Amino acid sequence: MTPLDDETVLALLREGEGFRVERKASLAGNTSDAIREAICAFANDLPGSGDPGVVFVGVQDDGRPANLAIDDRLLLQLSDMKTDGTIVPPPSLLVEKRRLAGADVAVVTVFPSDSPPVRYKGGIRVRIGPRRGLATAQDERVLNERRRFGDRPFDSQPVPGTSTADLNRRQFEDEYLPNAFDSEVLAANERDLSQRLAATKMIASVEQPMATIVGLLVLGIRPRDFIPGAYVQFLRLDGEDLSDPIIDADDIDGTISDIMRRLDEKLRAHIHASVDLTRADRERRTVSYPLAALQQFARNAVMHRTYEATNAPVRVTWFNDRVEIISPGGPFGQVTRDNFGRPGITDYRNPNLAEAMRVLGYVQRFGVGIGTARRALRDAGFPEPSFSVEDTTVMVTVRGGARA
């Protein structure tokens, strides 16, 4: 992602609104929604220009400066639009403060997606001249055809030998679709099952109805028949070493929903509460671990792991003094060993799986799982988690011993 030079940005500003330019005076009212729609449309790049689109904030419709204060708070609000879960897969964009024509302006540069279509609140937005709108069935076909197999993330690649028969149609129609799209969008949508499966990337395309990796993970009747590592290995030990006696062991597999539900049951079963009546007039309840913290780390492990070239599962190993969660696959993209876990630094090895987990309610907002877990531990008086980041694995260790 290379920022546009000042000369190009100024030329776009003077050009006026078109298929590459959107102007907004501020974020007042419902303007934030309009900006998200524009970001989605620019990421889809329906004309196929390959050029980035630009949203100018702090500029009137006629191009005159709006004299808006371009401060860190405004820039952060614009940056958060990438990862707040409303635009999926998360687009590539840059947010900058620029001095243009004698005034400060916020410039959001949106790069065309390698894996369209991109959706905002379930709808595919496209740019037709200066107008934003919902994609037609033909627009969606164009975007789907533009997505070449070799450029797809691994989770959206088709699995040879599969078909729609390997996917649970009832689960798709009764569980996934109602959560993925507004009821009005579904009511107005006249696409058949294959078109809907292709639109949500559960199959490669209508013409090639092979199940994708994400389709098998989310809807697969037997996901491990095709993705051997698609499970969580849970182990509870009575001690502090792997050689100590086993209290509970289970291989948790199935769809993502099955795995999340059964893993939550395991975590709840092994979290014990204690009551202290000696330190105050009222009883004091403590738990061995905050459930929310373990859930966030486990869900992150499932979402960000690599499913390619490995049969290793996610491992949750519960000792008497700690819980270790190991995810196959090291840091990815802009995430490195040095910046792992730093707020605001995130990337998506499996962007379509991340979208599906958000649709199913296991992710509320992208990029905040570690922060949420840390806060849950801190609020409950637990030590900070520790991370071991290697080239092929990431391990988080949560230690017991809440402070009184």
C-alpha positions in Angstrom: 0.0 0.0 0.0 1.8 3.1 -1.3 0.3 6.5 -0.3 -0.8 8.6 -3.2 1.5 11.7 -3.7 0.2 15.1 -2.9 -0.2 16.1 -6.6 -2.4 13.1 -7.3 -4.5 13.6 -4.2 -5.0 17.3 -4.9 -6.0 16.5 -8.5 -8.6 14.0 -7.2 -9.9 16.6 -4.7 -10.4 19.2 -7.5 -11.9 16.5 -9.9 -15.1 16.2 -7.8 -17.1 13.2 -6.8 -16.9 10.3 -9.2 -16.1 6.6 -9.1 -12.9 7.3 -7.3 -13.8 10.3 -5.0 -16.2 10.9 -2.1 -16.3 14.2 -0.2 -17.7 14.7 3.3 -17.7 17.8 5.5 -17.6 16.0 8.8 -18.8 12.8 10.5 -22.0 14.3 11.7 -25.3 12.4 11.6 -25.3 9.3 9.4 -22.2 10.4 7.5 -20.2 7.6 9.1 -22.5 5.0 7.4 -22.1 6.8 4.1 -18.3 6.7 4.4 -18.4 3.0 5.2 -20.5 2.4 2.1 -18.0 4.4 0.0 -15.1 2.4 1.4 -16.9 -0.8 0.6 -17.6 0.4 -3.0 -14.1 1.6 -3.6 -12.7 -1.8 -2.3 -15.0 -3.6 -4.8 -13.7 -1.4 -7.7 -16.6 -2.5 -10.0 -15.1 -0.7 -13.1 -11.9 -2.8 -12.6 -9.6 0.2 -12.8 -7.2 -1.1 -10.2 -6.9 2.4 -8.9 -7.5 3.3 -5.2 -10.5 5.4 -4.3 -10.3 8.3 -1.9 -12.7 9.7 0.8 -12.0 13.3 1.7 -13.3 14.3 5.2 -13.3 18.0 5.9 -14.4 19.1 2.4 -17.7 20.5 1.3 -19.6 19.1 -1.7 -18.4 21.9 -3.9 -14.8 21.2 -2.9 -14.3 24.1 -0.5 -12.7 23.4 2.9 -15.1 22.7 5.7 -12.7 24.0 8.4 -13.0 20.8 10.3 -10.5 20.0 13.1 -8.5 17.0 11.8 -7.3 15.6 15.2 -6.2 12.2 16.4 -9.7 11.3 17.5 -11.2 11.9 14.0 -8.4 9.9 12.4 -8.9 7.0 14.8 -12.6 7.0 14.1 -11.9 6.6 10.4 -9.2 3.9 11.0 -11.7 1.9 13.1 -14.0 1.6 10.2 -11.7 -1.0 8.8 -12.0 -3.4 11.7 -15.3 -2.7 13.4 -16.9 -5.7 11.7 -19.3 -3.9 9.4 -17.1 -4.2 6.3 -16.0 -7.7 5.4 -13.5 -8.9 4.4 -11.7 -5.9 6.0 -10.4 -3.7 3.2 -6.9 -2.3 2.8 -6.9 1.4 3.5 -4.7 4.3 4.7 -5.9 7.2 6.9 -3.8 10.3 6.7 -4.0 14.0 7.6 -3.0 16.1 4.6 -2.6 19.8 4.0 -4.4 20.5 0.7 -5.2 23.8 -0.9 -4.3 25.6 2.4 -6.5 23.5 4.6 -6.2 20.3 6.7 -8.1 17.4 5.3 -8.5 13.7 6.4 -7.7 11.5 3.5 -8.9 7.8 3.4 -7.2 5.9 0.6 -9.0 2.6 -0.2 -7.3 0.0 -2.3 -9.2 -2.5 -4.5 -9.7 -5.8 -2.8 -7.9 -8.9 -4.0 -10.9 -11.0 -2.9 -14.2 -9.3 -3.9 -17.0 -8.9 -3.3 -16.6 -6.8 -0.1 -19.8 -6.3 1.9 -21.1 -3.6 4.2 -23.7 -4.9 6.6 -24.3 -7.8 4.3 -24.8 -5.8 1.2 -22.4 -5.4 -1.7 -21.8 -1.7 -2.4 -20.5 -0.5 -5.7 -19.7 2.8 -7.3 -21.4 3.9 -10.5 -20.0 7.3 -11.3 -20.7 9.6 -8.3 -23.4 7.3 -7.0 -23.2 4.5 -4.5 -25.6 1.6 -4.7 -26.3 -2.0 -4.0 -24.8 -4.4 -6.6 -27.1 -6.1 -9.0 -26.8 -9.8 -9.7 -24.7 -9.0 -12.8 -22.4 -6.7 -10.8 -21.9 -9.5 -8.2 -21.1 -12.0 -11.0 -18.5 -9.6 -12.4 -16.9 -9.3 -8.9 -16.9 -13.0 -8.4 -15.4 -13.7 -11.7 -12.6 -11.2 -11.0 -11.5 -13.1 -8.0 -9.0 -15.5 -9.4 -8.3 -18.8 -7.5 -4.6 -18.2 -7.3 -5.1 -14.8 -5.6 -7.6 -16.0 -3.0 -6.7 -16.5 0.6 -6.4 -20.1 1.5 -9.7 -20.2 3.3 -11.7 -19.2 0.2 -10.0 -21.8 -2.1 -12.1 -24.6 -3.5 -11.5 -28.2 -2.2 -11.3 -30.7 -5.2 -13.7 -33.6 -4.9 -16.3 -31.7 -2.9 -19.7 -30.4 -3.8 -22.7 -28.7 -2.2 -23.7 -32.1 -0.9 -20.8 -31.8 1.6 -22.4 -28.7 3.1 -25.3 -28.6 5.5 -28.0 -26.7 3.6 -30.4 -26.4 6.6 -27.7 -24.8 8.7 -26.9 -22.4 6.0 -30.5 -21.3 5.5 -31.7 -21.4 9.1 -28.5 -20.1 10.9 -26.0 -18.5 8.7 -28.0 -16.4 6.2 -30.4 -14.8 8.8 -27.3 -13.6 10.7 -25.3 -12.6 7.7 -28.0 -10.4 6.0 -30.7 -8.0 7.0 -34.2 -9.4 6.6 -34.9 -6.7 3.9 -31.9 -7.8 1.9 -32.9 -11.5 2.1 -36.5 -10.6 1.2 -35.4 -8.7 -1.9 -32.8 -11.3 -2.9 -34.0 -13.7 -5.6 -30.8 -15.7 -5.9 -31.0 -19.5 -5.7 -29.0 -21.6 -3.2 -25.9 -22.0 -5.4 -25.8 -18.2 -5.9 -26.1 -17.6 -2.2 -23.4 -20.1 -1.4 -21.1 -18.5 -3.9 -21.9 -15.0 -2.7 -20.9 -16.0 0.9 -17.8 -17.9 -0.4 -19.0 -21.2 0.8 -18.5 -22.6 -2.7 -16.1 -21.5 -5.4 -18.7 -20.3 -7.8 -22.0 -21.2 -9.4 -20.1 -22.7 -12.4 -17.7 -24.6 -10.1 -19.8 -25.6 -7.1 -16.9 -27.1 -5.1 -17.0 -26.4 -1.3 -14.3 -23.9 -0.1 -12.2 -24.3 3.0 -14.4 -21.8 4.8 -17.5 -23.5 3.5 -16.4 -26.8 5.0 -15.3 -25.2 8.3 -18.6 -23.4 8.7 -21.1 -25.7 7.1 -19.3 -29.0 6.5 -21.1 -32.3 7.3 -17.7 -33.9 8.1 -15.0 -31.1 8.0 -12.1 -33.3 9.1 -12.6 -35.6 6.1 -11.1 -32.7 4.1 -9.3 -30.6 6.6 -7.6 -33.0 9.1 -6.4 -30.4 11.5 -9.9 -28.7 11.9 -10.4 -29.6 15.6 -9.4 -28.6 19.1 -7.5 -31.0 21.4 -8.5 -30.4 25.0 -6.4 -31.8 27.8 -6.9 -31.3 31.6 -4.0 -32.6 33.7 -3.8 -33.0 37.5 -0.4 -31.3 37.9 2.0 -28.9 36.2 3.6 -31.2 33.7 2.5 -33.1 30.6 3.4 -36.4 32.3 1.0 -35.9 35.1 -2.3 -37.8 35.4 -5.1 -36.9 32.9 -8.4 -35.7 34.3 -10.1 -35.0 31.0 -9.2 -35.4 27.4 -11.3 -34.7 24.2 -10.9 -34.1 20.5 -13.5 -31.4 19.7 -14.4 -31.3 16.1 -17.3 -30.5 13.8 -18.3 -27.2 12.3 -17.0 -23.9 13.8 -20.3 -23.6 15.7 -19.9 -27.1 17.1 -16.3 -26.6 18.2 -17.1 -23.2 19.8 -20.1 -24.6 21.7 -18.4 -27.7 22.9 -15.2 -25.9 23.9 -17.2 -23.4 25.9 -18.8 -26.3 27.7 -15.4 -27.7 28.6 -14.1 -24.4 29.8 -17.1 -23.8 32.0 -16.9 -27.3 33.4 -13.3 -26.9 34.6 -13.6 -23.3 35.9 -14.3 -23.7 39.6 -15.5 -21.0 42.0 -14.6 -20.5 45.6 -16.2 -18.5 48.4 -14.3 -16.6 51.1 -16.4 -15.6 54.2 -13.5 -14.5 56.4 -12.3 -11.2 54.9 -15.5 -9.1 55.0 -19.0 -9.0 56.1 -20.1 -10.2 52.7 -19.0 -13.4 51.0 -16.2 -13.0 48.3 -16.5 -15.2 45.3 -13.5 -15.9 43.1 -13.1 -18.2 40.0 -10.1 -20.1 38.9 -10.0 -18.2 35.5 -12.3 -15.6 33.9 -14.3 -17.4 31.2 -14.2 -14.4 28.8 -10.4 -14.4 28.7 -10.1 -18.1 27.9 -12.9 -17.8 25.3 -11.2 -14.9 23.5 -7.8 -16.6 23.4 -9.3 -19.9 22.2 -11.4 -18.2 19.5 -8.4 -16.2 18.3 -6.5 -19.5 18.0 -9.1 -21.1 15.9 -9.7 -18.0 13.7 -6.0 -17.1 13.1 -4.4 -20.5 12.8 -3.2 -21.9 9.5 -5.3 -24.7 8.0 -2.8 -25.2 5.2 0.0 -27.8 5.1 -0.5 -29.0 8.6 -2.7 -31.6 10.4 -2.1 -30.1 13.8 -5.1 -29.1 15.9 -5.4 -26.1 18.2 -4.3 -27.3 21.6 -5.8 -26.2 25.0 -3.8 -27.8 27.8 -5.1 -27.0 31.3 -2.6 -27.6 34.1 -3.1 -27.0 37.9 -1.3 -23.6 37.7 -1.9 -22.4 34.1 -3.7 -22.9 30.8 -1.7 -23.0 27.6 -3.4 -22.5 24.2 -1.3 -23.3 21.1 -2.3 -22.2 17.6 -0.6 -23.7 14.5 0.8 -21.0 12.3 3.1 -18.1 13.4 2.5 -14.4 12.9 1.0 -13.4 9.5 1.1 -10.3 7.3 1.9 -7.1 9.2 1.9 -9.0 12.5 5.4 -9.9 13.6 7.1 -11.4 16.6 8.0 -7.9 17.8 4.6 -6.3 17.5 2.4 -9.3 18.3 -0.4 -8.3 20.7 0.2 -4.6 20.3 -3.2 -2.7 20.1 -4.1 -1.8 16.6 -1.8 -4.3 14.9 -3.8 -7.1 13.3 -3.9 -9.0 10.0 -6.0 -11.9 8.7 -4.7 -15.2 7.5 -8.3 -16.4 7.1 -10.4 -13.2 6.4 -13.4 -15.2 5.2 -13.4 -17.4 8.3 -13.1 -14.2 10.4 -16.2 -12.9 8.7 -18.1 -16.1 9.3 -17.2 -16.2 13.0 -18.4 -12.6 13.2 -21.7 -13.5 11.5 -22.1 -16.4 13.9 -21.5 -14.2 16.9 -18.1 -15.5 18.1 -16.3 -12.3 17.1 -17.9 -8.9 17.9 -15.2 -6.7 16.5 -12.0 -7.5 14.6 -8.7 -7.0 16.2 -9.7 -6.6 19.8 -9.7 -10.2 21.1 -6.4 -10.0 22.9 -7.2 -6.7 24.4 -10.6 -8.0 25.6 -8.9 -11.0 27.2 -6.3 -8.9 28.9 -8.9 -6.6 30.3 -10.9 -9.6 31.7 -7.8 -10.9 33.4 -6.8 -7.5 34.7 -10.3 -6.8 36.1 -10.3 -10.2 37.9 -6.9 -9.6 39.4 -5.0 -12.1 37.3 -1.4 -11.8 36.0 -0.8 -10.6 32.5 -0.9 -13.4 29.9 2.4 -14.3 28.3 3.0 -15.1 24.6 5.5 -17.3 22.9 5.5 -16.4 19.2 7.5 -18.7 16.9 7.6 -19.1 13.1 5.1 -22.0 13.1 3.1 -21.6 16.4 1.7 -19.0 18.8 1.2 -20.0 22.4 -0.5 -18.0 25.1 -0.1 -18.9 28.7 -2.7 -17.8 31.3 -1.6 -18.3 34.9 -3.9 -18.8 37.8 -3.6 -16.9 41.1 -5.9 -13.9 41.1 -4.8 -11.2 43.5 -6.9 -10.7 46.5 
